[in-house]
Amino acid sequence: MSEEVLRRCKKCLLRDIDKNEYFESLKQAIEAIPADEKTEPEEYERRLSACTECDRLSEGMCTVCGCFVEYRAAKSKEYCPDVHRKW
């Protein structure tokens, strides 16, 4: 991912970024996770499935911690932040 994308996301509010542009930046961030830090595809899908069943998911964000669940789930050493972890 280019420095320009990272800088733009760090310095802008979500309301000031085009929705499609922001989600493209998120997709690029997930793709940029080094392979040795990335969750295996089957586990990634299992994690996202657990998130979609959770009532703390709101518009792709975890209301417990504020993360984008697709990014958090893509990192192998991350975990569900809920008191009763789902993954």
LUMVEXGU-864074 format. One record per atom (N, C-alpha, C): residue number from 1; residue in one letter; atom name; x, y, z. Coordinates in nm, 3 decimals, always signed. Example, Ala and Ser with C-alpha at 12.3 -4.5 7.8 and 13.67 -1.06 7.14 Angstrom:
BEGIN
1|A|N|+1.319|-0.569|+0.780 $
1|A|CA|+1.230|-0.450|+0.780 $
1|A|C|+1.320|-0.330|+0.780 $
2|S|N|+1.285|-0.225|+0.708 $
2|S|CA|+1.367|-0.106|+0.714 $
2|S|C|+1.290|+0.003|+0.787 $
***
This chain:
BEGIN
1|M|N|+0.086|-0.117|+0.000 $
1|M|CA|+0.000|+0.000|+0.000 $
1|M|C|+0.090|+0.122|+0.000 $
2|S|N|+0.052|+0.222|-0.075 $
2|S|CA|+0.135|+0.341|-0.085 $
2|S|C|+0.122|+0.427|+0.039 $
3|E|N|+0.226|+0.509|+0.064 $
3|E|CA|+0.222|+0.600|+0.177 $
3|E|C|+0.107|+0.698|+0.162 $
4|E|N|+0.077|+0.735|+0.038 $
4|E|CA|-0.030|+0.831|+0.013 $
4|E|C|-0.164|+0.780|+0.066 $
5|V|N|-0.194|+0.651|+0.044 $
5|V|CA|-0.319|+0.593|+0.091 $
5|V|C|-0.322|+0.595|+0.243 $
6|L|N|-0.210|+0.552|+0.306 $
6|L|CA|-0.205|+0.550|+0.452 $
6|L|C|-0.220|+0.690|+0.510 $
7|R|N|-0.152|+0.786|+0.452 $
7|R|CA|-0.157|+0.923|+0.503 $
7|R|C|-0.298|+0.979|+0.487 $
8|R|N|-0.359|+0.955|+0.373 $
8|R|CA|-0.493|+1.007|+0.350 $
8|R|C|-0.591|+0.951|+0.453 $
9|C|N|-0.583|+0.822|+0.481 $
9|C|CA|-0.675|+0.762|+0.577 $
9|C|C|-0.650|+0.810|+0.719 $
10|K|N|-0.525|+0.832|+0.754 $
10|K|CA|-0.494|+0.876|+0.890 $
10|K|C|-0.534|+1.020|+0.914 $
11|K|N|-0.541|+1.099|+0.810 $
11|K|CA|-0.566|+1.242|+0.827 $
11|K|C|-0.709|+1.283|+0.794 $
12|C|N|-0.791|+1.192|+0.748 $
12|C|CA|-0.928|+1.226|+0.709 $
12|C|C|-1.030|+1.163|+0.803 $
13|L|N|-1.141|+1.228|+0.813 $
13|L|CA|-1.256|+1.170|+0.883 $
13|L|C|-1.332|+1.085|+0.782 $
14|L|N|-1.399|+0.983|+0.830 $
14|L|CA|-1.475|+0.897|+0.741 $
14|L|C|-1.577|+0.976|+0.660 $
15|R|N|-1.637|+1.075|+0.722 $
15|R|CA|-1.741|+1.153|+0.652 $
15|R|C|-1.685|+1.233|+0.535 $
16|D|N|-1.553|+1.254|+0.534 $
16|D|CA|-1.491|+1.332|+0.428 $
16|D|C|-1.436|+1.246|+0.314 $
17|I|N|-1.446|+1.114|+0.328 $
17|I|CA|-1.392|+1.023|+0.227 $
17|I|C|-1.508|+0.956|+0.154 $
18|D|N|-1.495|+0.947|+0.023 $
18|D|CA|-1.593|+0.874|-0.057 $
18|D|C|-1.602|+0.730|-0.005 $
19|K|N|-1.722|+0.681|+0.015 $
19|K|CA|-1.743|+0.548|+0.074 $
19|K|C|-1.669|+0.440|-0.005 $
20|N|N|-1.680|+0.442|-0.136 $
20|N|CA|-1.612|+0.341|-0.218 $
20|N|C|-1.461|+0.351|-0.205 $
21|E|N|-1.410|+0.473|-0.200 $
21|E|CA|-1.266|+0.495|-0.184 $
21|E|C|-1.219|+0.441|-0.049 $
22|Y|N|-1.297|+0.464|+0.054 $
22|Y|CA|-1.257|+0.417|+0.186 $
22|Y|C|-1.255|+0.265|+0.192 $
23|F|N|-1.357|+0.201|+0.138 $
23|F|CA|-1.361|+0.056|+0.141 $
23|F|C|-1.251|-0.004|+0.053 $
24|E|N|-1.215|+0.064|-0.053 $
24|E|CA|-1.102|+0.018|-0.135 $
24|E|C|-0.972|+0.027|-0.054 $
25|S|N|-0.957|+0.133|+0.024 $
25|S|CA|-0.839|+0.147|+0.111 $
25|S|C|-0.835|+0.035|+0.214 $
26|L|N|-0.950|+0.000|+0.269 $
26|L|CA|-0.956|-0.110|+0.366 $
26|L|C|-0.918|-0.242|+0.301 $
27|K|N|-0.968|-0.264|+0.181 $
27|K|CA|-0.935|-0.386|+0.107 $
27|K|C|-0.785|-0.392|+0.081 $
28|Q|N|-0.725|-0.280|+0.042 $
28|Q|CA|-0.581|-0.275|+0.017 $
28|Q|C|-0.503|-0.301|+0.146 $
29|A|N|-0.551|-0.250|+0.257 $
29|A|CA|-0.484|-0.272|+0.386 $
29|A|C|-0.485|-0.421|+0.421 $
30|I|N|-0.596|-0.488|+0.397 $
30|I|CA|-0.605|-0.631|+0.423 $
30|I|C|-0.509|-0.707|+0.332 $
31|E|N|-0.505|-0.670|+0.206 $
31|E|CA|-0.416|-0.737|+0.110 $
31|E|C|-0.269|-0.713|+0.145 $
32|A|N|-0.238|-0.603|+0.211 $
32|A|CA|-0.100|-0.568|+0.245 $
32|A|C|-0.048|-0.636|+0.371 $
33|I|N|-0.134|-0.707|+0.441 $
33|I|CA|-0.089|-0.779|+0.561 $
33|I|C|+0.010|-0.886|+0.516 $
34|P|N|+0.130|-0.890|+0.575 $
34|P|CA|+0.228|-0.992|+0.536 $
34|P|C|+0.171|-1.133|+0.551 $
35|A|N|+0.209|-1.220|+0.460 $
35|A|CA|+0.156|-1.356|+0.458 $
35|A|C|+0.175|-1.429|+0.591 $
36|D|N|+0.287|-1.405|+0.658 $
36|D|CA|+0.312|-1.475|+0.784 $
36|D|C|+0.229|-1.420|+0.900 $
37|E|N|+0.157|-1.311|+0.877 $
37|E|CA|+0.069|-1.253|+0.980 $
37|E|C|-0.078|-1.269|+0.944 $
38|K|N|-0.105|-1.323|+0.826 $
38|K|CA|-0.242|-1.331|+0.776 $
38|K|C|-0.310|-1.461|+0.820 $
39|T|N|-0.435|-1.450|+0.854 $
39|T|CA|-0.517|-1.565|+0.891 $
39|T|C|-0.541|-1.653|+0.768 $
40|E|N|-0.539|-1.783|+0.789 $
40|E|CA|-0.569|-1.876|+0.680 $
40|E|C|-0.711|-1.849|+0.629 $
41|P|N|-0.736|-1.866|+0.499 $
41|P|CA|-0.867|-1.833|+0.442 $
41|P|C|-0.986|-1.898|+0.512 $
42|E|N|-0.975|-2.026|+0.548 $
42|E|CA|-1.088|-2.095|+0.613 $
42|E|C|-1.116|-2.034|+0.750 $
43|E|N|-1.010|-2.004|+0.824 $
43|E|CA|-1.026|-1.944|+0.956 $
43|E|C|-1.081|-1.802|+0.944 $
44|Y|N|-1.036|-1.728|+0.844 $
44|Y|CA|-1.085|-1.593|+0.819 $
44|Y|C|-1.236|-1.595|+0.797 $
45|E|N|-1.282|-1.687|+0.715 $
45|E|CA|-1.426|-1.698|+0.688 $
45|E|C|-1.503|-1.740|+0.813 $
46|R|N|-1.445|-1.828|+0.893 $
46|R|CA|-1.509|-1.870|+1.019 $
46|R|C|-1.522|-1.751|+1.113 $
47|R|N|-1.418|-1.672|+1.123 $
47|R|CA|-1.422|-1.553|+1.207 $
47|R|C|-1.528|-1.455|+1.161 $
48|L|N|-1.532|-1.428|+1.030 $
48|L|CA|-1.632|-1.335|+0.979 $
48|L|C|-1.774|-1.388|+0.999 $
49|S|N|-1.790|-1.518|+0.987 $
49|S|CA|-1.921|-1.578|+1.011 $
49|S|C|-1.964|-1.555|+1.156 $
50|A|N|-1.871|-1.572|+1.249 $
50|A|CA|-1.902|-1.548|+1.391 $
50|A|C|-1.939|-1.401|+1.412 $
51|C|N|-1.868|-1.312|+1.344 $
51|C|CA|-1.896|-1.169|+1.357 $
51|C|C|-2.036|-1.134|+1.304 $
52|T|N|-2.075|-1.194|+1.192 $
52|T|CA|-2.206|-1.164|+1.137 $
52|T|C|-2.319|-1.213|+1.225 $
53|E|N|-2.291|-1.311|+1.310 $
53|E|CA|-2.391|-1.361|+1.404 $
53|E|C|-2.396|-1.278|+1.532 $
54|C|N|-2.298|-1.192|+1.552 $
54|C|CA|-2.285|-1.115|+1.675 $
54|C|C|-2.369|-0.987|+1.669 $
55|D|N|-2.442|-0.957|+1.776 $
55|D|CA|-2.522|-0.835|+1.777 $
55|D|C|-2.438|-0.711|+1.806 $
56|R|N|-2.309|-0.727|+1.823 $
56|R|CA|-2.220|-0.612|+1.844 $
56|R|C|-2.156|-0.566|+1.714 $
57|L|N|-2.193|-0.627|+1.602 $
57|L|CA|-2.146|-0.585|+1.470 $
57|L|C|-2.239|-0.476|+1.418 $
58|S|N|-2.182|-0.366|+1.372 $
58|S|CA|-2.262|-0.256|+1.318 $
58|S|C|-2.188|-0.195|+1.199 $
59|E|N|-2.243|-0.214|+1.082 $
59|E|CA|-2.187|-0.158|+0.958 $
59|E|C|-2.040|-0.193|+0.941 $
60|G|N|-2.006|-0.319|+0.967 $
60|G|CA|-1.870|-0.367|+0.948 $
60|G|C|-1.776|-0.338|+1.063 $
61|M|N|-1.827|-0.270|+1.166 $
61|M|CA|-1.743|-0.235|+1.280 $
61|M|C|-1.788|-0.308|+1.405 $
62|C|N|-1.691|-0.341|+1.488 $
62|C|CA|-1.720|-0.402|+1.618 $
62|C|C|-1.749|-0.289|+1.715 $
63|T|N|-1.864|-0.293|+1.779 $
63|T|CA|-1.898|-0.186|+1.873 $
63|T|C|-1.829|-0.203|+2.008 $
64|V|N|-1.761|-0.317|+2.029 $
64|V|CA|-1.684|-0.336|+2.151 $
64|V|C|-1.556|-0.253|+2.145 $
65|C|N|-1.486|-0.263|+2.032 $
65|C|CA|-1.355|-0.197|+2.022 $
65|C|C|-1.345|-0.091|+1.913 $
66|G|N|-1.440|-0.091|+1.819 $
66|G|CA|-1.438|+0.009|+1.712 $
66|G|C|-1.358|-0.031|+1.590 $
67|C|N|-1.309|-0.155|+1.586 $
67|C|CA|-1.230|-0.199|+1.470 $
67|C|C|-1.321|-0.238|+1.354 $
68|F|N|-1.261|-0.241|+1.235 $
68|F|CA|-1.328|-0.301|+1.120 $
68|F|C|-1.302|-0.450|+1.130 $
69|V|N|-1.406|-0.529|+1.146 $
69|V|CA|-1.389|-0.671|+1.175 $
69|V|C|-1.318|-0.745|+1.062 $
70|E|N|-1.336|-0.704|+0.938 $
70|E|CA|-1.269|-0.773|+0.828 $
70|E|C|-1.117|-0.758|+0.838 $
71|Y|N|-1.071|-0.642|+0.884 $
71|Y|CA|-0.927|-0.621|+0.900 $
71|Y|C|-0.876|-0.699|+1.021 $
72|R|N|-0.945|-0.688|+1.133 $
72|R|CA|-0.901|-0.758|+1.255 $
72|R|C|-0.899|-0.909|+1.232 $
73|A|N|-1.002|-0.961|+1.169 $
73|A|CA|-1.010|-1.106|+1.145 $
73|A|C|-0.901|-1.154|+1.050 $
74|A|N|-0.849|-1.067|+0.966 $
74|A|CA|-0.746|-1.105|+0.869 $
74|A|C|-0.609|-1.122|+0.932 $
75|K|N|-0.590|-1.073|+1.054 $
75|K|CA|-0.461|-1.084|+1.121 $
75|K|C|-0.464|-1.203|+1.217 $
76|S|N|-0.377|-1.298|+1.194 $
76|S|CA|-0.382|-1.426|+1.266 $
76|S|C|-0.370|-1.413|+1.418 $
77|K|N|-0.297|-1.315|+1.467 $
77|K|CA|-0.277|-1.304|+1.612 $
77|K|C|-0.384|-1.220|+1.681 $
78|E|N|-0.478|-1.168|+1.606 $
78|E|CA|-0.587|-1.090|+1.665 $
78|E|C|-0.694|-1.186|+1.717 $
79|Y|N|-0.787|-1.132|+1.795 $
79|Y|CA|-0.893|-1.213|+1.853 $
79|Y|C|-1.017|-1.126|+1.871 $
80|C|N|-1.128|-1.190|+1.891 $
80|C|CA|-1.254|-1.121|+1.918 $
80|C|C|-1.240|-1.048|+2.051 $
81|P|N|-1.272|-0.917|+2.055 $
81|P|CA|-1.255|-0.840|+2.178 $
81|P|C|-1.369|-0.853|+2.278 $
82|D|N|-1.473|-0.926|+2.243 $
82|D|CA|-1.587|-0.940|+2.333 $
82|D|C|-1.545|-1.016|+2.460 $
83|V|N|-1.615|-0.993|+2.569 $
83|V|CA|-1.588|-1.065|+2.693 $
83|V|C|-1.596|-1.215|+2.670 $
84|H|N|-1.694|-1.257|+2.594 $
84|H|CA|-1.711|-1.398|+2.558 $
84|H|C|-1.662|-1.413|+2.414 $
85|R|N|-1.533|-1.425|+2.397 $
85|R|CA|-1.471|-1.428|+2.264 $
85|R|C|-1.535|-1.534|+2.175 $
86|K|N|-1.561|-1.491|+2.053 $
86|K|CA|-1.621|-1.580|+1.955 $
86|K|C|-1.516|-1.644|+1.866 $
87|W|N|-1.395|-1.588|+1.868 $
87|W|CA|-1.280|-1.644|+1.796 $
87|W|C|-1.152|-1.590|+1.853 $
***
